[in-house]
Amino acid sequence: MVLTSLGYHWLNGDHSWMFGLNADNDSRPVNTGDVDTYIKGANSVSDNRDVFFSYVASGLETFSNSWNFNAYSQVPIGDVEIASILKIPGGIHIT
């Protein structure tokens, strides 16, 4: 797993508001092993698979004594419709 983050925060002139920006890159392998649990709808879990998930993210935030605002976004990189480890159609949930 590799997670790389970069962020910066600063205060306005009278220190009544704080602002922030950030950017992230997250990459991780998902390796499967033997499974002995029956899962409804799955014919076989014997085909072990290695898949790789990667995404970039960014965020904005601002704070004061009475307000707090955060905005955050994640965008997958590469194939976002990957067959799951159980050969049941799946993918990355984009919010």
N, C-alpha and C positions, 0 to 999 in steps of 0.2 A: 504494500500500500504506500502510495506517495501522496502527501497532501502539502501543497505549497500555497501559502497565504501572504498577502501584502495588504497593509491597511495604514490609514493615516487619520488622525483626529486633531482638531484644532478648536480654539475658543474664539468667539468674536471679541471686539475691542473692550467691551465692559464685562466680559466673562459671564454674560447671562444666557448664552447659547453655546452648545458644543455641536460640532458637525463632524461627520466621519464618512470615509469611503473605504471600501475593501474589495479585493478580488481574490479568488481562490481557483485552484486547479486540483482536482481529486481524481486519482486513478487507483483501481484496486482489482486484483484477480479474484475470481470466485471459483474455487476448485471443489468438485464434488467427490464423494466417496461412496462406498457401498451403503445402501439404506435397507433396513429390514422392516420398515413400517409400511403397511398397506395404505395407499392413498386412493380414495375413490376417483375413478376416471383415469388412473394411470395404469397402463398395461405392464410396464417394466421400468425398473429403476436401475437396471444393470449397466446401462451405457453411461459410464462416468464421463463428465465433460469439464473442460476448463473454459471459462468465459472471462472477459475483461470489460470492466465498466470504467468510463471516464467522463468527467463533466467539468465545465468551467462555471463559475458563479461570480456574482458581483452584488454589492450592497451599498445602500445609502442610509444614513441615519442622522437624526438631529434631536437634541435634547434641550430642555429648559427646566426651570423649577416646576412648571405646570404642564408641559407638553412633552410627548415622546413620539417620534415617528421613525419607523424602520421600513425599508423596502429591500427585498432580497430576491434574486433570480438565479435559477440553475438551468443550464443548457447542456444536454447530453452531447457528447462527441462520438461520432462514428455511428454504427448500426444500433438504433434504438429499439428495433423489433427483433429481439433475440429469443429463440426457442428456449424455454426453461430447461433446467436439468432433468426434468421428468418428461420431456417431450410433450408438454402441454403448452399451447401457445401462450406467450407472455411477453412482457416488455417493460420498459422503464416508465414509471408513472410520472408524467410531467405536470407540475402544479403551477 
